[in-house]
Structure formats: C-alpha cells, structure tokens
Amino acid sequence: MARMLDEQYVIGICTKGTRPTLDLFLEKFAPILREHAQNVRIVIAVNGDGDLVLPENPNVLIVREPRIGIAHARNRVLQEIGPNENLIFIDDDEYPDHEWFSNLIAAHKEFPDDLIVGPVREVDSAGQVVKDSKIRPISNLPTGTLRKTAATNNLLIPPTALKSGFVYFDLFFNHGGSDSDLSFRLINRGFKIRWVSDAIMYEVEDSDRENVEWAYGRDRRNAAIYSVAIKRNSTFKFMMMYFVKKLLQFSLYSILQFTGKSNRRKFELYKISLKSLFSGKQTS
C-alpha cells in the first residue's frame, strides 16, 4: 500500500474462538500491519470461553468478553478504541481482497465524517466468487452511494461518529440486529453511511447456508429485526411511512400469495414486518 497513513485505524473483530478464516485474514493483512505499525492495529474480542491462540504481535490485542452475545462482544471492542482512532469492523469468517484496505481508506478520505461500508462477497472453496449467492448477492452500486443501513462485516466508523455518544450496540439486539439498530440511530442523528464498491471482503461459502430454506429463515429474522429497529429509532412520520408501505405490500401479496410459493413467502415476510412493528418484538 503506497499511501502513507496520517490517521489511526483499528480493525475490530468479534469471534467465539479459533477459526481458519481468522488466521487467513491475519496472514493476508500482515504486510499492511508491518508497513503501518504506527497507524494500524487489530482488536479481537473473544466472546465466551473459546480458545484463541495467536503468535504474539504488539499490534494485535486479544480481549475477552465473558457475557455471551454479539452486542456484548461489539461493545467490548468499542472499549478499546482511542479518541482519534477510526474503527473498522469485520467478521471472523472473512478475508480481504488485496486492495481492500487501501480502497476503504481512500473512500474515508473522500468522505471523512461518514461511515463507509463495503461489499462482502461469497466465494467457493477454490476462491471463486459465487455469482448467484443467496446470502451475499452482488451489488453494483457506485462508490459514494448513500445507504440506509450497514452491517458490521465491512464497516469503517470515523472518530466524529465514535465521539458522538451514539455509537453503542443495544443489548436488546444482543443476538442479532444491533448493527441495523446502530445504523438507524446514527442516520437519525445526521450521520451518513456511504458505499464503497471496491473495498471487498470475501466470505468462504458455507454449504449449510447456501439453500433456499436457510435464506428464507434469514429473511424472516431480518424482516422482524428491521421493523423493530425502525420502531425504536425513527420519527413518527418515518415510521408511519414505513407502516403504510408494508401495509400496501401486505395487502397486495395477500392476493398474490395464491399464485405460487415465492409470493406466499413474500406475504409472510410482510406479515412479520407488520407484526414486529406493532409489537416491538423480534417475532418471526
């Protein structure tokens, strides 16, 4: 990476213990860590009592979060971030494209006060991108596009956001959705989330997930989480607009559901969205 860094960056990773993909990330990221040892470090939060043994490295900090749940683990990473550091969250089952870090930083320099989110693409065991992935569909959005939400699997959060007091992971979503909740909270406080198309992370294909039934189960969970996050963070006006949109979709697909399985499942998703919006619970 030719660019000299003039800011501090922390890669934050939450894990339950040893994973081959975590080792692979550390291996591929090692040259950047060596080149920019004064500006880049890694914080790994081990959630629970899982084993994690890594070669000693002064730029890699391993901390433990005994309280189980992804929100607890993400908050543990936040505790280690300094006042002028940029935090880059990734998952423990990913590894970077060779230009990932430089492209992410370039987007951050273009939009220094915005959150920057990049794509995660599923790859098979040979390292080839899965074009028709059910869990990681490929997006062709241009860099700079504003997004409504962002997952913490490839996300840069700048110091301006970290210092705002609004960056935390709500324990209400301790088992999923705390990153969506964070996105809505920050957008409602005036922050922006921007897409960067070429800062790519790769996730190794999981055969157990690459089927229609698993994808549908995920969509059911996400429909509930999204509605609850909106209810907890949005203005009354926005929530009513969301409600009307879902009600119209629900009404349309209450008829179309009889035309095939795909439309019947869409009807179920809209029903879950409305139910969760009313109850404020992640009911799927």
Backbone bond lengths (Angstrom), bond angles and torsions (degrees), N, CA, C in turn:
res aa  C-N    CA-C-N  psi(-1)  N-CA   C-N-CA  omega(-1)  CA-C   N-CA-C  phi
1 M - - - 1.476 - - 1.524 108.70 -
2 A 1.339 116.69 114.03 1.450 120.91 -173.24 1.526 113.09 -75.64
3 R 1.315 117.34 -31.49 1.455 120.70 -176.00 1.525 111.09 -63.73
4 M 1.325 116.45 130.61 1.457 120.66 173.72 1.527 108.66 -82.32
5 L 1.295 115.99 135.56 1.457 120.16 -175.90 1.522 110.68 -88.74
6 D 1.329 116.29 136.17 1.462 121.10 177.31 1.531 111.18 -117.67
7 E 1.346 116.36 11.86 1.455 121.88 175.54 1.518 109.33 -133.12
8 Q 1.343 114.81 170.72 1.459 120.79 -179.86 1.534 109.26 -102.77
9 Y 1.331 115.35 138.80 1.466 121.15 -177.70 1.527 109.76 -131.92
10 V 1.328 114.64 136.64 1.457 121.00 176.80 1.527 108.38 -122.36
11 I 1.327 116.71 126.63 1.458 121.41 172.84 1.527 106.99 -89.45
12 G 1.333 116.63 119.30 1.456 121.62 -179.52 1.521 110.94 -105.08
13 I 1.330 115.77 127.03 1.471 121.27 -177.78 1.526 109.08 -132.20
14 C 1.327 115.98 130.73 1.465 120.98 173.79 1.525 108.64 -106.35
15 T 1.333 116.25 137.16 1.454 119.87 -177.35 1.525 109.77 -149.68
16 K 1.320 115.97 161.77 1.466 121.15 174.69 1.523 111.16 -99.53
17 G 1.338 116.27 -1.74 1.457 119.31 -179.93 1.510 110.92 150.15
18 T 1.311 116.57 -163.88 1.461 123.22 -175.43 1.522 111.57 -58.16
19 R 1.335 115.80 131.62 1.458 122.23 175.58 1.519 108.65 -141.97
20 P 1.336 117.73 135.48 1.475 119.80 179.00 1.525 112.59 -57.17
21 T 1.332 117.60 -36.55 1.461 119.50 -178.77 1.522 111.84 -69.79
22 L 1.328 117.40 -30.03 1.463 119.95 175.56 1.527 109.50 -66.93
23 D 1.320 116.51 -42.54 1.467 120.28 175.56 1.526 110.80 -60.62
24 L 1.339 116.17 -40.03 1.457 120.39 -179.12 1.525 110.66 -65.97
25 F 1.338 117.06 -41.25 1.466 119.12 177.11 1.524 110.39 -59.71
26 L 1.326 116.91 -48.07 1.462 120.61 -178.12 1.522 111.22 -61.29
27 E 1.323 116.24 -36.68 1.469 120.56 178.33 1.528 110.99 -65.47
28 K 1.330 116.67 -46.82 1.463 120.70 -177.06 1.530 111.95 -72.96
29 F 1.331 116.91 -28.39 1.456 120.53 -177.99 1.529 112.25 -88.31
30 A 1.329 117.23 -11.11 1.464 121.70 -175.46 1.533 113.59 -54.90
31 P 1.343 120.51 -42.36 1.476 119.21 179.75 1.529 112.78 -60.61
32 I 1.327 117.31 -38.70 1.472 120.18 178.30 1.520 110.17 -68.15
33 L 1.322 115.69 -39.55 1.465 119.95 179.54 1.523 110.67 -63.22
34 R 1.337 116.98 -38.17 1.468 120.43 178.43 1.528 110.89 -71.52
35 E 1.327 116.81 -42.87 1.461 120.89 -176.41 1.526 112.16 -66.90
36 H 1.333 115.98 -33.21 1.461 120.41 -174.88 1.529 110.63 -122.32
37 A 1.311 115.62 45.56 1.466 120.72 -175.45 1.524 113.20 -59.94
38 Q 1.318 117.80 -25.22 1.462 120.96 -179.35 1.529 112.56 -84.32
39 N 1.329 116.47 -11.16 1.470 119.71 -172.83 1.531 114.17 -123.98
40 V 1.309 117.59 -12.58 1.463 120.23 -173.84 1.527 109.60 -131.56
41 R 1.321 115.84 135.28 1.450 120.86 173.87 1.522 109.18 -145.80
42 I 1.319 116.02 169.12 1.464 122.71 -177.83 1.520 109.17 -124.54
43 V 1.335 116.17 135.46 1.462 122.30 173.24 1.528 108.00 -118.93
44 I 1.326 116.50 122.03 1.459 122.27 179.19 1.520 108.58 -113.53
45 A 1.337 116.50 120.06 1.463 121.47 177.68 1.524 108.60 -100.40
46 V 1.317 116.48 116.68 1.457 121.97 177.66 1.524 108.01 -89.80
47 N 1.324 115.94 117.22 1.459 121.32 -176.66 1.528 109.98 -92.79
48 G 1.322 116.07 114.92 1.458 120.01 -177.09 1.513 111.49 94.90
49 D 1.323 116.24 -153.62 1.468 120.48 -174.39 1.518 112.95 -110.01
50 G 1.333 117.23 23.76 1.455 120.13 179.78 1.520 112.45 -66.91
51 D 1.329 115.86 155.77 1.460 121.90 -179.97 1.526 110.42 -83.75
52 L 1.307 116.05 139.46 1.457 121.87 172.78 1.520 108.09 -150.35
53 V 1.327 115.59 107.29 1.457 121.34 179.17 1.524 107.81 -118.51
54 L 1.330 116.18 119.41 1.457 121.74 179.84 1.517 109.81 -126.92
55 P 1.336 117.28 153.94 1.466 119.45 174.32 1.524 110.20 -56.38
56 E 1.314 116.87 140.76 1.465 120.44 -177.71 1.523 110.78 -63.66
57 N 1.326 114.64 132.11 1.466 120.85 -179.48 1.522 107.30 -148.50
58 P 1.322 117.72 123.32 1.470 119.77 -177.77 1.527 113.46 -63.21
59 N 1.329 116.94 -16.86 1.464 120.69 -179.63 1.526 112.78 -99.30
60 V 1.314 116.36 8.36 1.465 121.18 177.08 1.526 108.29 -123.90
61 L 1.318 115.82 114.37 1.459 122.02 -179.91 1.526 109.38 -106.86
62 I 1.331 116.30 127.04 1.462 121.59 176.70 1.525 108.09 -108.53
63 V 1.334 115.89 123.85 1.461 120.85 177.90 1.529 108.06 -123.30
64 R 1.326 115.52 161.27 1.467 119.61 -179.85 1.523 110.25 -115.79
65 E 1.331 114.21 141.24 1.456 121.66 172.02 1.528 107.37 -123.63
66 P 1.346 117.22 101.15 1.469 120.02 -175.35 1.524 113.87 -69.96
67 R 1.324 117.48 -24.11 1.465 120.14 -179.89 1.525 109.24 -75.74
68 I 1.322 116.33 123.04 1.457 120.87 -173.19 1.525 111.00 -75.29
69 G 1.336 115.32 138.35 1.458 121.65 176.04 1.514 111.09 134.44
70 I 1.334 115.77 142.72 1.461 120.16 -175.04 1.514 112.53 -65.76
71 A 1.336 118.29 -33.91 1.470 119.80 178.83 1.530 110.21 -65.07
72 H 1.336 117.35 -41.59 1.464 120.84 176.11 1.530 110.28 -58.37
73 A 1.338 116.42 -46.05 1.462 120.59 -177.17 1.528 111.13 -64.67
74 R 1.327 116.88 -43.66 1.467 119.46 179.34 1.525 111.40 -64.26
75 N 1.317 116.35 -39.72 1.473 119.33 177.50 1.528 111.41 -65.10
76 R 1.330 116.09 -32.07 1.474 119.26 177.62 1.527 110.84 -64.69
77 V 1.324 116.55 -38.04 1.466 120.20 175.81 1.524 109.78 -63.00
78 L 1.323 116.78 -43.37 1.468 120.87 -178.94 1.527 111.68 -57.60
79 Q 1.326 116.73 -33.71 1.469 120.24 -178.74 1.522 112.30 -63.18
80 E 1.323 117.29 -21.38 1.462 121.39 -175.74 1.527 113.11 -95.88
81 I 1.333 117.85 1.66 1.464 120.56 -174.25 1.523 110.41 -92.54
82 G 1.339 115.77 130.77 1.448 121.61 179.32 1.518 112.23 -78.09
83 P 1.327 117.54 168.72 1.474 121.61 -173.43 1.524 114.73 -65.88
84 N 1.321 117.93 -23.04 1.469 119.70 -177.23 1.526 112.27 -118.06
85 E 1.306 116.56 21.13 1.464 120.46 -179.13 1.529 110.68 -99.06
86 N 1.337 114.91 142.82 1.456 121.97 169.61 1.526 107.77 -87.22
87 L 1.318 116.44 136.70 1.460 121.05 179.54 1.519 109.75 -106.96
88 I 1.328 115.85 127.94 1.465 121.53 177.50 1.522 107.84 -116.18
89 F 1.313 116.86 108.27 1.460 121.18 177.36 1.527 109.91 -86.06
90 I 1.342 115.94 134.28 1.461 121.75 168.65 1.522 107.43 -135.98
91 D 1.345 116.33 169.68 1.459 120.75 176.95 1.526 110.49 -93.95
92 D 1.325 115.16 165.57 1.469 119.53 -176.79 1.526 113.05 -86.41
93 D 1.344 117.32 3.01 1.466 120.32 178.89 1.528 111.23 -114.80
94 E 1.335 116.01 30.45 1.458 121.31 -176.64 1.528 110.88 -129.32
95 Y 1.325 114.62 158.75 1.456 120.35 169.54 1.526 108.33 -139.43
96 P 1.339 118.21 155.30 1.471 120.66 -169.39 1.520 114.42 -90.73
97 D 1.320 114.77 148.32 1.453 121.22 163.27 1.535 107.66 -63.37
98 H 1.314 117.53 154.02 1.473 119.29 -174.26 1.528 112.44 -65.20
99 E 1.338 118.53 -20.25 1.460 121.28 178.16 1.528 112.31 -104.77
100 W 1.328 116.86 8.68 1.472 120.70 -174.99 1.524 112.70 -54.19
101 F 1.311 116.60 -56.18 1.460 120.08 -172.81 1.524 111.21 -66.03
102 S 1.319 117.85 -45.53 1.468 120.34 -178.17 1.522 111.22 -63.63
103 N 1.325 117.51 -38.55 1.468 119.96 179.95 1.529 111.31 -72.33
104 L 1.309 117.06 -34.58 1.459 120.44 177.12 1.527 110.38 -65.66
105 I 1.316 115.97 -42.99 1.465 120.77 179.52 1.526 110.87 -67.17
106 A 1.325 116.93 -38.23 1.467 120.13 178.39 1.529 110.65 -61.45
107 A 1.339 116.81 -41.35 1.462 120.03 177.93 1.528 110.94 -66.66
108 H 1.326 115.94 -38.34 1.467 119.71 177.14 1.529 110.79 -62.23
109 K 1.317 117.31 -39.99 1.462 120.09 179.13 1.531 111.41 -66.48
110 E 1.322 116.59 -32.14 1.464 120.48 178.63 1.528 111.25 -73.72
111 F 1.353 116.07 -34.94 1.467 121.78 -179.28 1.534 108.55 -128.48
112 P 1.327 118.53 71.17 1.469 122.06 -167.14 1.528 115.48 -64.77
113 D 1.314 118.92 -24.88 1.462 120.39 -177.74 1.529 112.95 -101.01
114 D 1.326 116.83 2.21 1.462 121.08 -177.80 1.520 111.36 -101.59
115 L 1.329 115.80 154.71 1.447 120.43 170.12 1.525 107.46 -74.97
116 I 1.325 116.33 143.07 1.455 121.75 -178.21 1.523 108.77 -119.78
117 V 1.333 116.61 125.14 1.464 120.65 -179.62 1.523 109.31 -123.14
118 G 1.322 115.52 136.58 1.457 120.90 -178.69 1.513 112.24 -119.47
119 P 1.326 116.90 170.37 1.459 121.45 -176.31 1.528 113.14 -77.03
120 V 1.325 114.56 150.86 1.458 122.67 168.71 1.520 106.72 -119.38
121 R 1.306 116.74 120.97 1.462 121.23 -177.14 1.521 110.58 -112.69
122 E 1.295 114.14 136.12 1.463 120.30 179.24 1.521 110.14 -78.69
123 V 1.324 116.60 135.82 1.461 121.32 177.21 1.525 109.53 -125.33
124 D 1.337 115.62 153.29 1.456 119.83 177.76 1.528 109.96 -84.91
125 S 1.309 116.37 -176.31 1.471 120.50 -175.79 1.520 112.90 -64.05
126 A 1.334 116.99 -18.67 1.466 121.14 178.15 1.522 111.79 -92.56
127 G 1.342 116.73 0.77 1.454 120.21 178.84 1.512 114.66 86.27
128 Q 1.335 116.90 9.99 1.462 121.10 179.80 1.532 110.23 -89.76
129 V 1.333 116.45 135.94 1.466 121.14 -179.52 1.524 110.12 -63.57
130 V 1.323 116.19 132.41 1.468 122.20 177.14 1.530 107.37 -80.92
131 K 1.326 117.07 107.02 1.465 121.62 -172.42 1.519 112.54 -67.62
132 D 1.336 117.01 -34.66 1.465 120.62 -176.53 1.531 111.16 -107.84
133 S 1.336 116.10 35.96 1.463 120.75 -176.98 1.526 111.36 -58.05
134 K 1.327 115.88 134.58 1.465 121.22 178.03 1.527 111.37 -83.74
135 I 1.337 116.81 -21.67 1.465 119.07 -177.49 1.521 112.67 -105.34
136 R 1.348 117.74 -19.91 1.465 121.15 179.21 1.526 109.96 -133.83
137 P 1.340 118.19 67.84 1.467 119.32 177.89 1.522 111.01 -61.62
138 I 1.313 116.35 142.40 1.458 121.84 -175.62 1.531 110.50 -79.21
139 S 1.319 115.34 130.46 1.462 121.41 177.91 1.520 109.69 -106.26
140 N 1.332 115.64 140.04 1.466 121.01 179.56 1.523 112.08 -110.77
141 L 1.316 116.82 25.77 1.459 120.61 178.87 1.533 110.54 -65.82
142 P 1.325 117.96 142.11 1.466 119.90 177.98 1.529 111.57 -76.08
143 T 1.306 115.97 153.84 1.465 121.76 176.33 1.530 110.22 -58.45
144 G 1.324 114.80 135.66 1.458 120.57 -179.34 1.514 113.36 101.91
145 T 1.335 117.20 -12.55 1.461 120.83 179.67 1.527 109.72 -62.32
146 L 1.322 116.66 134.77 1.462 120.86 177.90 1.517 110.13 -76.90
147 R 1.335 115.86 138.22 1.456 122.11 178.57 1.518 110.33 -116.91
148 K 1.340 115.93 154.35 1.462 121.30 179.16 1.523 111.86 -86.93
149 T 1.320 116.83 -30.00 1.466 121.25 -179.88 1.518 109.52 -141.43
150 A 1.323 115.21 166.09 1.467 120.65 176.43 1.516 109.26 -151.48
151 A 1.315 115.92 134.62 1.461 120.47 173.03 1.521 109.31 -82.97
152 T 1.317 116.09 162.05 1.467 120.34 -179.81 1.524 111.74 -91.93
153 N 1.336 116.70 28.81 1.466 119.12 178.60 1.527 112.43 -95.31
154 N 1.334 117.45 -4.43 1.470 121.53 176.71 1.525 106.72 -172.87
155 L 1.312 116.15 69.01 1.464 121.23 -168.33 1.520 111.36 -136.39
156 L 1.325 116.38 125.87 1.467 122.30 174.46 1.531 108.62 -101.19
157 I 1.334 115.10 127.42 1.466 121.91 176.96 1.528 107.26 -114.73
158 P 1.339 117.79 118.19 1.468 120.49 -175.13 1.528 111.80 -79.42
159 P 1.318 117.70 164.24 1.476 121.27 179.71 1.527 113.39 -57.71
160 T 1.344 117.41 -33.73 1.465 118.97 -179.98 1.520 111.46 -58.83
161 A 1.323 117.12 -37.23 1.464 120.66 176.91 1.517 110.98 -77.14
162 L 1.327 116.86 -42.77 1.467 120.71 -177.57 1.530 111.58 -61.57
163 K 1.332 116.94 -33.17 1.466 121.30 -179.17 1.531 112.93 -81.55
164 S 1.330 117.21 -7.68 1.464 120.37 -172.82 1.524 113.10 -72.43
165 G 1.327 116.84 -20.94 1.463 120.21 -175.41 1.519 113.26 89.05
166 F 1.339 116.48 -2.13 1.463 119.95 -178.38 1.523 112.94 -103.41
167 V 1.336 117.58 -0.16 1.463 120.37 179.38 1.520 108.78 -94.04
168 Y 1.307 115.05 101.26 1.464 123.42 173.49 1.512 106.94 -159.27
169 F 1.315 116.44 161.36 1.453 121.09 -178.04 1.519 108.75 -109.48
170 D 1.334 114.45 114.20 1.463 122.79 -172.90 1.527 109.73 -67.23
171 L 1.328 116.08 127.30 1.463 120.67 -178.09 1.522 112.41 -68.36
172 F 1.320 117.81 -12.76 1.462 120.52 172.86 1.525 110.07 -59.63
173 F 1.346 115.99 -29.28 1.467 122.02 179.99 1.534 110.37 -107.51
174 N 1.308 116.83 37.73 1.464 120.68 -172.43 1.521 113.58 -64.10
175 H 1.326 117.66 -21.13 1.461 119.69 -178.78 1.529 111.72 -114.84
176 G 1.323 115.93 23.97 1.458 120.26 174.67 1.512 112.46 140.60
177 G 1.328 115.90 135.90 1.453 120.84 175.85 1.507 115.67 100.70
178 S 1.335 117.89 -2.13 1.467 118.73 -177.31 1.519 111.63 -68.40
179 D 1.346 117.80 -23.95 1.466 119.06 177.14 1.527 111.03 -76.10
180 S 1.335 117.81 -36.16 1.472 119.86 174.03 1.526 110.39 -63.72
181 D 1.319 115.76 -43.05 1.463 121.00 177.96 1.529 110.63 -59.41
182 L 1.330 116.72 -43.02 1.461 121.52 177.29 1.530 110.95 -61.16
183 S 1.333 116.88 -43.41 1.463 120.81 -179.33 1.515 111.53 -58.63
184 F 1.324 116.74 -49.38 1.466 120.38 -179.44 1.530 111.17 -62.74
185 R 1.330 116.38 -40.43 1.467 120.27 -178.84 1.532 110.25 -61.60
186 L 1.329 116.45 -44.93 1.464 119.55 -177.17 1.523 112.06 -71.31
187 I 1.324 117.40 -40.51 1.463 119.90 178.08 1.524 110.50 -61.57
188 N 1.328 116.35 -39.64 1.465 119.82 179.26 1.524 112.61 -68.21
189 R 1.336 116.76 -17.02 1.473 120.76 176.07 1.515 111.42 -98.29
190 G 1.320 118.25 11.62 1.453 121.40 173.32 1.514 115.46 97.68
191 F 1.331 118.71 -1.61 1.463 120.35 178.30 1.523 110.25 -79.28
192 K 1.333 115.44 157.03 1.464 121.13 179.68 1.523 110.10 -118.31
193 I 1.318 114.47 148.01 1.467 121.81 175.32 1.521 107.20 -116.14
194 R 1.320 116.40 123.51 1.467 120.35 -177.20 1.530 111.11 -119.67
195 W 1.307 113.82 144.50 1.454 122.56 -179.34 1.529 110.18 -86.11
196 V 1.333 116.41 140.26 1.456 121.37 170.07 1.529 107.01 -122.97
197 S 1.311 116.75 118.76 1.464 120.86 -168.56 1.523 114.35 -76.49
198 D 1.343 117.09 -25.74 1.464 119.07 -171.23 1.526 114.11 -110.89
199 A 1.323 117.89 12.23 1.472 120.82 173.12 1.530 106.81 -98.28
200 I 1.317 115.94 83.96 1.466 122.01 -164.68 1.532 111.57 -101.95
201 M 1.310 114.63 132.12 1.462 122.22 168.12 1.525 108.32 -108.12
202 Y 1.334 115.74 151.20 1.467 121.02 -179.87 1.519 109.98 -116.27
203 E 1.317 114.99 138.34 1.458 122.19 177.85 1.524 108.18 -118.20
204 V 1.330 117.05 126.65 1.457 120.91 -177.67 1.523 109.98 -70.77
205 E 1.309 115.85 132.87 1.456 123.21 -176.79 1.526 111.74 -56.01
206 D 1.308 115.39 133.01 1.462 122.71 175.62 1.519 107.17 -108.90
207 S 1.344 117.07 111.71 1.459 120.71 -174.72 1.528 112.35 -60.67
208 D 1.341 116.72 -28.62 1.467 119.52 179.44 1.522 111.80 -68.20
209 R 1.344 116.78 -24.66 1.460 120.55 -178.10 1.524 112.85 -94.17
210 E 1.325 116.58 -20.51 1.464 119.34 -172.85 1.527 110.88 -84.91
211 N 1.319 115.71 60.98 1.459 120.72 174.32 1.519 108.95 -147.75
212 V 1.300 116.15 159.58 1.462 122.04 -172.94 1.517 111.64 -63.02
213 E 1.338 117.12 -39.45 1.465 119.94 -176.24 1.527 111.31 -66.90
214 W 1.339 117.62 -41.21 1.463 119.91 178.13 1.521 110.04 -63.74
215 A 1.341 115.98 -43.50 1.469 120.12 -179.65 1.526 110.93 -62.19
216 Y 1.326 116.54 -38.74 1.465 119.72 179.46 1.527 110.68 -67.01
217 G 1.324 117.25 -40.76 1.461 120.10 176.47 1.513 112.13 -61.55
218 R 1.330 116.22 -39.47 1.472 120.31 176.32 1.523 110.69 -64.38
219 D 1.332 116.60 -42.19 1.465 120.44 179.80 1.522 111.16 -62.95
220 R 1.320 117.57 -35.98 1.469 120.92 177.66 1.529 110.34 -64.77
221 R 1.326 116.77 -45.05 1.467 120.43 178.13 1.527 110.81 -62.62
222 N 1.331 115.66 -44.73 1.459 119.52 -177.88 1.527 112.21 -65.25
223 A 1.329 117.13 -36.41 1.464 120.33 178.83 1.525 110.34 -61.42
224 A 1.341 115.81 -41.57 1.466 119.85 179.37 1.521 111.16 -69.37
225 I 1.325 117.00 -45.94 1.462 121.45 -178.39 1.526 110.93 -61.42
226 Y 1.334 116.53 -44.19 1.461 121.18 -177.45 1.522 110.74 -60.85
227 S 1.326 116.79 -44.65 1.467 120.36 -179.21 1.524 111.63 -65.10
228 V 1.329 116.74 -42.30 1.461 119.88 -179.64 1.530 110.46 -66.11
229 A 1.328 116.33 -41.41 1.473 119.85 178.79 1.525 110.85 -62.58
230 I 1.316 117.47 -39.29 1.462 120.76 177.43 1.523 110.44 -64.50
231 K 1.330 116.45 -44.80 1.465 119.48 -178.65 1.514 111.53 -61.95
232 R 1.324 117.81 -35.95 1.456 121.12 -176.09 1.525 113.08 -80.99
233 N 1.324 117.14 -15.03 1.466 118.83 -172.48 1.523 116.10 -124.67
234 S 1.317 118.51 -16.26 1.454 119.90 -169.48 1.521 112.89 -93.81
235 T 1.325 114.10 159.70 1.452 120.21 172.29 1.526 108.74 -70.28
236 F 1.327 116.00 161.48 1.462 120.36 179.55 1.526 110.61 -59.64
237 K 1.336 116.42 -40.25 1.467 120.67 -179.11 1.523 111.14 -61.85
238 F 1.337 116.89 -47.67 1.461 119.79 -179.20 1.522 110.78 -65.03
239 M 1.330 116.42 -41.03 1.455 120.09 -179.10 1.531 110.66 -63.20
240 M 1.332 117.49 -38.02 1.459 120.60 178.24 1.527 111.05 -67.86
241 M 1.338 116.57 -37.48 1.467 119.59 176.32 1.524 110.32 -63.63
242 Y 1.318 116.57 -42.45 1.464 121.32 178.10 1.524 110.13 -63.72
243 F 1.338 116.68 -42.51 1.461 121.36 179.73 1.525 110.85 -61.29
244 V 1.329 117.56 -46.39 1.464 121.22 -179.30 1.528 110.36 -62.13
245 K 1.348 116.52 -42.36 1.463 120.52 179.06 1.524 110.76 -60.20
246 K 1.330 117.22 -47.84 1.465 120.92 -179.06 1.525 111.53 -67.40
247 L 1.327 116.49 -34.88 1.461 120.03 178.83 1.525 110.63 -65.49
248 L 1.334 116.96 -41.33 1.455 120.58 177.87 1.530 110.77 -64.79
249 Q 1.338 116.03 -42.40 1.464 119.43 178.42 1.524 110.81 -64.45
250 F 1.318 116.05 -42.64 1.459 121.16 178.23 1.530 110.61 -60.21
251 S 1.325 116.94 -44.47 1.461 121.38 -178.91 1.526 111.05 -63.89
252 L 1.330 116.92 -43.92 1.462 121.04 -179.74 1.520 111.26 -62.96
253 Y 1.328 115.47 -47.06 1.466 118.63 -175.14 1.522 112.78 -81.26
254 S 1.331 117.59 -9.66 1.468 119.00 171.39 1.523 109.79 -65.76
255 I 1.333 116.25 -23.32 1.461 121.69 174.80 1.527 110.78 -92.17
256 L 1.348 115.73 -46.26 1.464 120.15 -176.33 1.522 113.07 -68.58
257 Q 1.327 117.47 -17.79 1.467 119.91 -177.73 1.527 112.33 -59.37
258 F 1.320 116.62 -22.50 1.472 120.07 -177.94 1.522 112.27 -84.95
259 T 1.341 116.35 1.01 1.466 119.74 -178.19 1.525 112.89 -97.45
260 G 1.320 117.75 -3.60 1.458 118.92 178.40 1.512 112.74 160.55
261 K 1.331 115.62 165.62 1.460 122.25 -175.42 1.519 112.28 -62.92
262 S 1.321 117.03 -40.62 1.467 120.58 -178.16 1.522 110.84 -60.69
263 N 1.329 116.97 -46.82 1.461 119.97 179.80 1.525 111.80 -70.00
264 R 1.309 117.26 -31.36 1.467 120.07 177.02 1.526 110.12 -65.16
265 R 1.306 116.46 -37.43 1.460 119.79 179.20 1.532 111.00 -71.98
266 K 1.312 117.41 -35.53 1.470 119.34 174.82 1.528 110.38 -62.84
267 F 1.324 116.06 -40.01 1.464 120.21 176.75 1.529 110.64 -59.19
268 E 1.323 116.78 -43.34 1.469 120.96 179.58 1.529 111.02 -63.24
269 L 1.336 117.15 -38.54 1.465 120.32 179.79 1.519 111.28 -66.02
270 Y 1.328 117.51 -41.66 1.464 120.27 178.83 1.524 110.60 -67.57
271 K 1.322 116.52 -34.29 1.466 120.45 177.16 1.529 110.66 -65.58
272 I 1.331 116.24 -41.53 1.466 120.72 177.74 1.530 110.13 -63.68
273 S 1.332 116.73 -42.01 1.468 120.73 179.71 1.520 110.95 -58.42
274 L 1.323 116.62 -46.31 1.464 120.56 -179.11 1.525 111.18 -67.55
275 K 1.325 116.58 -43.04 1.458 120.81 -179.54 1.521 111.26 -61.14
276 S 1.331 116.62 -43.43 1.463 120.89 -179.78 1.521 111.59 -69.95
277 L 1.335 116.54 -34.15 1.461 120.24 178.33 1.531 110.46 -64.47
278 F 1.315 117.08 -40.12 1.473 120.97 179.89 1.520 111.60 -73.09
279 S 1.338 116.61 -44.11 1.470 120.15 -173.31 1.527 112.98 -82.32
280 G 1.353 116.49 -25.67 1.462 119.86 -174.01 1.504 113.27 72.26
281 K 1.356 116.29 17.99 1.457 121.51 -179.30 1.516 109.27 -122.77
282 Q 1.338 115.04 151.35 1.464 120.72 -179.17 1.508 108.90 -80.42
283 T 1.323 116.90 75.03 1.452 122.78 -177.19 1.516 109.20 -98.43
284 S 1.326 117.05 115.62 1.461 120.35 178.99 1.509 111.74 -122.36
